[in-house]
Amino acid sequence: MVTRRRLLGTASAAGAAGLALGGAGGAWGYAAAQDEAPTALTTLGSTAVPFHGTHQAGIVTPAQAHGHLLAFDLAPDAGRKQAAALLRRWSDAARRMMAGEPPRDGERDTGIALDAGPSSLTVTFGFGRTFFARTGLEDRLPTQLAPLPHFSADALDKKRSDGDLWVQIGADDALVAFHALRAVQREAAGTARVRWQMSGFNRSPGATDRPRTVRNLMGQVDGTNNPRPEEKDFAGKVFVPSSGGPSWMAGGSYVVQRRIRMLLDDWDKRSLDEQEKVIGRRKSDGAPLSGGHEHTEPDLDKRGPDGLPVIAGDAHIRVTAPRSNGGAAMLRRPFSFHDGFRDDGAPDAGLLFLAWQADPLRGFVPVQRKLDRGDALSRFLRHEASGLFAVPGGPRKGEYVGQRLLEG
């Protein structure tokens, strides 16, 4: 059988146009047994993200077009030993699939992703607060996993919140993403059960004339002020340092997940002028109302001819600005979601909010408290599920994710 790894290598050797191999090489799957010449995958299909590294993939990886988020609870009789075995199986499956190979022996694979390359697949693993008690690791529970405070806008469904183990899956192909989802679920059988699962999406690569900041379901540019890797303090905001925290979390990050339903029918009834005042940015290009372009620093002190602030006191970008929150910052990497329509006909849609930070007590919590006290956008949002998870650093070659916690 001609594997996709061989197929990609053949295409690369031939100088196939548009082929962009990732660091892990090609992709496994069905290739016809006939003698026709192999065909190169497109750039989207051939791109692979390394599994090993200082940080887990799926944090600073460009947001993919398709995503799945899910949490598991350990079975009543599963402890530390069983959890370690599960993380070992999960890590092996993730490593293989991210390289475009089957999670196990190809003869046992479901075949969901046949014919596709790795498509920028990432699988990211984390631990919830309850995981530590269930595995006898209470003495290694980070202080950063303290329960999030209650916020006045919260209407949280406990059945869709929290969990012992957390998994994020992203890929630029829907079948590749679902293939990984099924593999993760199957490997957990007998050790952990799914507590909840959510699916989301983003704009597909190549859908715009050039790389642009993504828009959310309100049509607003979302993520302009994200910290960027080229900033010298980026790592300090997003990743746990090698000293000053649990050693097993070095290179890791803490993620806050919130299912935020948007009241889109109410939002769409507002005029463009009203919408822009709520956000503090032009809808057309994301530029602040104080002037400039999308990445111009908002002038929060600028006033209009009427003497009022050009960016309203409760505008979203004012309330969330780092200068308004003691420098608090986090890396937002969300997915949009649409889960059909509610009984009243309104779309059950919004944002699967994901915020990455070195310390949620200094990142998400102070910002959300500020939003809770007076954010114009909050009138159009409903926070319906929540979770906080410790995502350890990336595994070294030969390691599985979480090994330094479970075997350290």
FIMI-351896 format. One record per residue (C-alpha): residue in three letters; x, y, z. Coordinates in nm, 4 decimals. Layout:
BEGIN
Ala_X_Y_Z
...
***
This chain:
BEGIN
Met_0.0000_0.0000_0.0000
Val_0.1199_0.3521_-0.0783
Thr_0.0953_0.5527_0.2429
Arg_0.0337_0.9263_0.2453
Arg_0.3742_0.9733_0.4025
Arg_0.5272_0.8189_0.0895
Leu_0.2827_1.0093_-0.1292
Leu_0.3844_1.3423_0.0203
Gly_0.7524_1.2573_0.0002
Thr_0.7183_1.1688_-0.3680
Ala_0.5390_1.4938_-0.4380
Ser_0.7998_1.6920_-0.2485
Ala_1.0833_1.5294_-0.4402
Ala_0.9083_1.6215_-0.7635
Gly_0.8875_1.9828_-0.6553
Ala_0.5084_1.9829_-0.6413
Ala_0.3772_2.3390_-0.6357
Gly_0.1915_2.4489_-0.3246
Leu_0.3079_2.1611_-0.1041
Ala_0.3945_2.2756_0.2497
Leu_0.5164_1.9894_0.4631
Gly_0.4995_2.0305_0.8398
Gly_0.7729_1.9286_1.0774
Ala_0.6336_1.5768_1.1171
Gly_0.6274_1.4820_0.7500
Gly_0.3346_1.3399_0.5585
Ala_-0.0044_1.1905_0.6349
Trp_-0.1341_0.8355_0.6576
Gly_-0.4396_0.7030_0.4835
Tyr_-0.5832_0.5326_0.1829
Ala_-0.3926_0.5474_-0.1427
Ala_-0.5235_0.3448_-0.4311
Ala_-0.3370_0.0231_-0.4965
Gln_-0.3430_0.0965_-0.8676
Asp_-0.0293_0.2180_-1.0406
Glu_-0.1417_0.5750_-1.1056
Ala_0.1049_0.8482_-1.0157
Pro_0.0534_0.9895_-0.6637
Thr_-0.1029_1.3331_-0.6350
Ala_0.0288_1.6006_-0.4016
Leu_-0.1860_1.7248_-0.1191
Thr_-0.2646_2.0948_-0.1141
Thr_-0.0927_2.3226_0.1338
Leu_-0.3903_2.3125_0.3707
Gly_-0.3930_1.9350_0.3869
Ser_-0.0183_1.8818_0.4162
Thr_0.0557_2.1243_0.6988
Ala_0.1483_1.9453_1.0222
Val_0.2064_2.0865_1.3717
Pro_0.4729_1.9181_1.5914
Phe_0.3448_1.7288_1.8946
His_0.6639_1.7645_2.0994
Gly_0.7986_2.0960_2.2224
Thr_0.8319_2.3384_2.5122
His_0.4594_2.4142_2.4969
Gln_0.1691_2.1988_2.3898
Ala_0.0339_2.2627_2.0414
Gly_-0.2978_2.4441_2.0106
Ile_-0.2083_2.7470_2.2229
Val_-0.0111_2.9724_1.9909
Thr_-0.0958_2.7655_1.6819
Pro_-0.3043_2.9789_1.4420
Ala_-0.6706_2.9089_1.5136
Gln_-0.8023_2.6318_1.2905
Ala_-1.1309_2.6255_1.1007
His_-1.2859_2.3441_1.3073
Gly_-1.2646_2.2690_1.6775
His_-1.3938_2.0328_1.9437
Leu_-1.3712_2.0890_2.3171
Leu_-1.4566_1.8171_2.5645
Ala_-1.4119_1.7208_2.9273
Phe_-1.3921_1.3771_3.0872
Asp_-1.4515_1.2515_3.4384
Leu_-1.2469_0.9559_3.5590
Ala_-1.4366_0.6340_3.6283
Pro_-1.5042_0.5693_4.0000
Asp_-1.2409_0.2935_4.0149
Ala_-0.9779_0.4826_3.8107
Gly_-0.6876_0.6380_3.9991
Arg_-0.3434_0.7732_3.9275
Lys_-0.2172_0.4588_3.7554
Gln_-0.5149_0.4404_3.5192
Ala_-0.4965_0.8148_3.4502
Ala_-0.1284_0.7840_3.3568
Ala_-0.2054_0.4985_3.1194
Leu_-0.4819_0.7033_2.9580
Leu_-0.2567_1.0065_2.9090
Arg_0.0031_0.7759_2.7575
Arg_-0.2526_0.6384_2.5104
Trp_-0.3894_0.9834_2.4327
Ser_-0.0427_1.1266_2.3756
Asp_0.0571_0.8443_2.1444
Ala_-0.2638_0.8823_1.9431
Ala_-0.2257_1.2613_1.9244
Arg_0.1373_1.2380_1.8155
Arg_0.0481_0.9986_1.5372
Met_-0.2587_1.1849_1.4131
Met_-0.0835_1.5235_1.4186
Ala_0.1799_1.3676_1.1923
Gly_-0.0945_1.2395_0.9648
Glu_-0.0722_0.8766_1.0767
Pro_-0.3465_0.6515_1.2190
Pro_-0.3831_0.6646_1.6000
Arg_-0.2945_0.2925_1.6127
Asp_-0.2608_0.0057_1.3684
Gly_-0.4151_0.1248_1.0437
Glu_-0.6262_-0.1879_1.0153
Arg_-0.8141_-0.0824_1.3305
Asp_-0.8635_0.2807_1.2328
Thr_-1.2136_0.4127_1.1675
Gly_-1.1191_0.5516_0.8258
Ile_-1.2897_0.8854_0.8928
Ala_-0.9865_1.0850_0.7795
Leu_-0.8824_0.8690_0.4875
Asp_-0.7423_1.0687_0.1936
Ala_-0.6690_1.3753_0.4078
Gly_-0.3396_1.5106_0.5350
Pro_-0.2861_1.6301_0.8920
Ser_-0.4523_1.9645_0.8132
Ser_-0.2855_2.1507_1.1032
Leu_-0.4395_1.9109_1.3561
Thr_-0.3603_1.9852_1.7205
Val_-0.4722_1.7929_2.0292
Thr_-0.4190_1.9676_2.3634
Phe_-0.4678_1.8152_2.7098
Gly_-0.5377_1.9710_3.0496
Phe_-0.6342_1.8883_3.4082
Gly_-0.9266_2.0219_3.6093
Arg_-0.9197_2.0900_3.9829
Thr_-1.1049_1.7676_4.0663
Phe_-0.8452_1.5546_3.8890
Phe_-0.5949_1.5990_4.1709
Ala_-0.8168_1.4604_4.4484
Arg_-0.9248_1.1667_4.2331
Thr_-0.5647_1.0660_4.1647
Gly_-0.4215_1.1310_4.5119
Leu_-0.2228_1.4322_4.3921
Glu_-0.3763_1.6969_4.6176
Asp_-0.0304_1.8131_4.7247
Arg_0.0424_1.9104_4.3631
Leu_-0.2733_2.1134_4.3061
Pro_-0.1686_2.4596_4.1787
Thr_-0.3082_2.7619_4.3602
Gln_-0.3965_2.8973_4.0161
Leu_-0.6679_2.6305_3.9902
Ala_-0.8703_2.7892_4.2701
Pro_-1.2395_2.7951_4.1715
Leu_-1.3301_3.0966_3.9632
Pro_-1.5445_3.3504_4.1503
His_-1.9117_3.3878_4.0691
Phe_-1.9954_3.6741_3.8359
Ser_-2.3359_3.8426_3.8274
Ala_-2.3869_3.7567_3.4582
Asp_-2.3253_3.3846_3.5170
Ala_-2.6068_3.1404_3.4421
Leu_-2.3840_2.8340_3.4387
Asp_-2.4951_2.4814_3.3606
Lys_-2.2892_2.2606_3.5918
Lys_-2.3347_1.9611_3.3622
Arg_-2.1514_2.1517_3.0860
Ser_-1.8832_2.2977_3.3132
Asp_-1.5548_2.1813_3.4693
Gly_-1.4335_1.8190_3.4543
Asp_-1.1350_1.6076_3.5582
Leu_-0.9653_1.6115_3.2164
Trp_-0.9949_1.8582_2.9280
Val_-0.9165_1.8123_2.5590
Gln_-0.9026_2.0701_2.2812
Ile_-0.8967_1.9519_1.9186
Gly_-0.8437_2.1809_1.6218
Ala_-0.7930_2.1168_1.2507
Asp_-0.8492_2.2887_0.9187
Asp_-1.0539_1.9920_0.7944
Ala_-1.3790_1.8887_0.9631
Leu_-1.3290_1.5152_0.9082
Val_-0.9726_1.5249_1.0418
Ala_-1.1015_1.7024_1.3540
Phe_-1.3843_1.4519_1.4027
His_-1.1438_1.1619_1.3471
Ala_-0.9328_1.2888_1.6364
Leu_-1.2417_1.3382_1.8511
Arg_-1.3477_0.9770_1.8031
Ala_-0.9962_0.8495_1.8687
Val_-0.9747_1.0407_2.1976
Gln_-1.3144_0.9111_2.3036
Arg_-1.2321_0.5508_2.2161
Glu_-0.8986_0.5546_2.4004
Ala_-1.0781_0.6739_2.7163
Ala_-1.3188_0.3794_2.7265
Gly_-1.3146_0.2083_3.0632
Thr_-1.1063_0.4818_3.2273
Ala_-1.3004_0.8039_3.1789
Arg_-1.6388_0.9087_3.0421
Val_-1.7305_1.2206_2.8498
Arg_-1.8737_1.4866_3.0808
Trp_-1.9550_1.7374_2.8056
Gln_-1.8523_1.8168_2.4491
Met_-1.8798_2.1325_2.2377
Ser_-1.7955_2.2006_1.8744
Gly_-1.6989_2.5252_1.7086
Phe_-1.5620_2.6828_1.3951
Asn_-1.3621_2.9734_1.2588
Arg_-1.3026_3.1236_0.9195
Ser_-1.1270_2.8808_0.6852
Pro_-0.7681_2.9521_0.5777
Gly_-0.7618_3.1323_0.2452
Ala_-1.1143_3.2722_0.2773
Thr_-0.9833_3.6305_0.2833
Asp_-0.7516_3.8227_0.0520
Arg_-0.4836_3.8265_0.3229
Pro_-0.4517_3.7084_0.6826
Arg_-0.6996_3.9067_0.8895
Thr_-0.8228_3.9133_1.2479
Val_-1.1182_3.6771_1.2770
Arg_-1.4734_3.8071_1.3147
Asn_-1.7224_3.6702_1.5669
Leu_-2.0904_3.5982_1.5023
Met_-2.1773_3.9609_1.5785
Gly_-1.9688_4.0539_1.2775
Gln_-1.7104_4.2278_1.4931
Val_-1.3353_4.1925_1.4491
Asp_-1.2375_3.9911_1.7570
Gly_-0.8823_3.9582_1.8910
Thr_-0.7106_4.2776_1.7780
Asn_-0.5462_4.3442_2.1137
Asn_-0.4288_3.9898_2.1734
Pro_-0.0696_3.9718_2.2996
Arg_0.1579_3.8667_2.0141
Pro_0.4485_3.6196_2.0264
Glu_0.6920_3.8836_1.9010
Glu_0.6302_4.0977_2.2106
Lys_0.9073_4.0490_2.4654
Asp_0.6653_3.9961_2.7559
Phe_0.4404_3.7541_2.5652
Ala_0.5719_3.4386_2.7317
Gly_0.5372_3.5908_3.0770
Lys_0.1703_3.6657_3.0134
Val_0.0776_3.3302_2.8615
Phe_0.3128_3.0587_2.9904
Val_0.4129_2.9391_3.3361
Pro_0.7837_3.0110_3.3996
Ser_1.0347_2.7396_3.4867
Ser_1.0571_2.8797_3.8406
Gly_0.7933_3.0260_4.0672
Gly_0.5305_2.7580_4.0035
Pro_0.4884_2.3809_4.0085
Ser_0.7791_2.2284_3.8177
Trp_0.5435_2.0026_3.6219
Met_0.3649_2.3141_3.4877
Ala_0.6807_2.4781_3.3465
Gly_0.6052_2.5850_2.9911
Gly_0.2362_2.5241_3.0475
Ser_-0.0588_2.7587_3.0627
Tyr_-0.3964_2.7931_3.2314
Val_-0.7037_2.8058_3.0113
Val_-1.0427_2.9471_3.1005
Gln_-1.3239_2.8189_2.8832
Arg_-1.6648_2.9860_2.8734
Arg_-1.9649_2.9049_2.6564
Ile_-2.1028_3.2503_2.5839
Arg_-2.4336_3.2674_2.4012
Met_-2.4825_3.5832_2.1998
Leu_-2.8271_3.7433_2.1818
Leu_-2.7891_3.7846_1.8085
Asp_-3.1504_3.8800_1.7343
Asp_-3.1265_4.1681_1.9835
Trp_-2.7844_4.2676_1.8505
Asp_-2.8937_4.2675_1.4879
Lys_-3.1779_4.5086_1.5692
Arg_-2.9271_4.7729_1.6771
Ser_-2.8078_5.0304_1.4273
Leu_-2.4498_5.0224_1.3066
Asp_-2.3788_5.3344_1.5112
Glu_-2.5134_5.1703_1.8281
Gln_-2.3126_4.8535_1.7694
Glu_-1.9919_5.0476_1.7181
Lys_-2.0461_5.2479_2.0375
Val_-2.0959_4.9269_2.2354
Ile_-1.7659_4.7853_2.1107
Gly_-1.5681_5.1081_2.0680
Arg_-1.4507_5.0106_1.7186
Arg_-1.5651_5.0550_1.3613
Lys_-1.7314_4.7421_1.2358
Ser_-1.5914_4.7789_0.8851
Asp_-1.2229_4.7517_0.9691
Gly_-1.1925_4.7195_1.3480
Ala_-1.0299_5.0596_1.3934
Pro_-1.0974_5.2316_1.7293
Leu_-1.3540_5.5111_1.7187
Ser_-1.0770_5.7474_1.8263
Gly_-0.9248_5.7063_1.4778
Gly_-0.6503_5.5233_1.2913
His_-0.6542_5.1627_1.1752
Glu_-0.7282_4.8323_1.3456
His_-0.3990_4.8153_1.5341
Thr_-0.3879_5.1819_1.6344
Glu_-0.3821_5.2158_2.0119
Pro_-0.7246_5.3464_2.1221
Asp_-0.7119_5.7026_2.2551
Leu_-0.9269_5.6591_2.5643
Asp_-0.8895_6.0273_2.6544
Lys_-1.0111_6.1690_2.3226
Arg_-1.3350_6.3675_2.3339
Gly_-1.5760_6.4656_2.0618
Pro_-1.7269_6.8094_1.9806
Asp_-1.9931_6.7438_2.2462
Gly_-1.7237_6.7052_2.5112
Leu_-1.8035_6.3384_2.5673
Pro_-1.5466_6.0593_2.5303
Val_-1.5299_5.9324_2.1724
Ile_-1.4957_5.5828_2.3189
Ala_-1.7793_5.5536_2.5707
Gly_-1.7099_5.4813_2.9346
Asp_-1.8722_5.1381_2.9097
Ala_-1.7398_5.0500_2.5606
His_-1.6006_4.6992_2.5491
Ile_-1.2500_4.7986_2.4406
Arg_-1.2236_5.0546_2.7215
Val_-1.3337_4.8104_2.9908
Thr_-1.1002_4.5354_2.8661
Ala_-0.7973_4.7553_2.7943
Pro_-0.4882_4.6455_2.9940
Arg_-0.4463_5.0014_3.1258
Ser_-0.7967_4.9707_3.2731
Asn_-0.7097_4.6426_3.4452
Gly_-0.3671_4.6918_3.5970
Gly_-0.1981_4.5412_3.2915
Ala_-0.3958_4.2150_3.3067
Ala_-0.3753_4.0333_2.9735
Met_-0.4557_3.6933_2.8250
Leu_-0.4335_3.5246_2.4874
Arg_-0.7832_3.4710_2.3488
Arg_-0.8178_3.1839_2.1009
Pro_-1.1903_3.1133_2.0695
Phe_-1.4193_2.9230_1.8370
Ser_-1.7672_3.0350_1.7325
Phe_-2.0540_2.7904_1.7767
His_-2.4066_2.7369_1.6469
Asp_-2.6123_2.4605_1.8061
Gly_-2.9408_2.5143_1.6255
Phe_-3.2309_2.7305_1.7373
Arg_-3.4003_2.7742_2.0716
Asp_-3.7740_2.7304_2.1363
Asp_-3.8271_3.1037_2.0817
Gly_-3.6598_3.0835_1.7408
Ala_-3.3439_3.2623_1.8507
Pro_-3.0130_3.1089_1.7410
Asp_-2.8325_2.9075_2.0063
Ala_-2.5020_3.0533_1.8942
Gly_-2.2099_3.2501_2.0232
Leu_-1.8519_3.2067_2.1362
Leu_-1.6576_2.9190_2.2878
Phe_-1.4299_3.1613_2.4688
Leu_-1.0796_3.0332_2.5427
Ala_-0.8363_3.2516_2.7362
Trp_-0.4771_3.1385_2.7932
Gln_-0.2626_3.2914_3.0665
Ala_0.0217_3.2205_3.3064
Asp_-0.2055_3.2941_3.6033
Pro_-0.5864_3.3278_3.5782
Leu_-0.5910_3.5142_3.9098
Arg_-0.3988_3.7920_3.7338
Gly_-0.5450_3.7493_3.3868
Phe_-0.9040_3.6395_3.3416
Val_-1.0409_3.7105_3.6895
Pro_-0.9639_4.0854_3.7162
Val_-1.0769_4.1490_3.3583
Gln_-1.4021_3.9586_3.4027
Arg_-1.4705_4.1413_3.7294
Lys_-1.4327_4.4707_3.5441
Leu_-1.6644_4.3509_3.2675
Asp_-1.9134_4.2376_3.5298
Arg_-1.9304_4.5878_3.6751
Gly_-2.0095_4.7748_3.3561
Asp_-1.9556_4.6506_3.0025
Ala_-2.2029_4.7614_2.7364
Leu_-2.1530_4.4343_2.5499
Ser_-2.2666_4.2260_2.8483
Arg_-2.6294_4.3155_2.7740
Phe_-2.6044_4.0972_2.4640
Leu_-2.4263_3.7975_2.6207
Arg_-2.5175_3.5018_2.8413
His_-2.2417_3.3019_3.0144
Glu_-2.3783_2.9463_3.0230
Ala_-2.0819_2.7171_3.0979
Ser_-1.7360_2.7585_3.2458
Gly_-1.4175_2.5702_3.3250
Leu_-1.0602_2.6302_3.4338
Phe_-0.7854_2.3834_3.3456
Ala_-0.4113_2.3459_3.3974
Val_-0.2451_2.2656_3.0646
Pro_0.1090_2.1368_3.1292
Gly_0.4048_2.2093_2.9066
Gly_0.4698_2.0133_2.5909
Pro_0.6153_1.6631_2.6181
Arg_0.9740_1.5847_2.5327
Lys_1.0518_1.3059_2.2880
Gly_0.9525_0.9789_2.4528
Glu_0.7258_1.1496_2.7084
Tyr_0.3491_1.1679_2.7339
Val_0.1567_1.4821_2.8324
Gly_0.1394_1.5165_3.2109
Gln_0.4123_1.2604_3.2784
Arg_0.6042_1.5014_3.5031
Leu_0.2908_1.5383_3.7173
Leu_0.1839_1.1749_3.7259
Glu_0.5279_1.0189_3.7639
Gly_0.7322_1.3020_3.9136
***
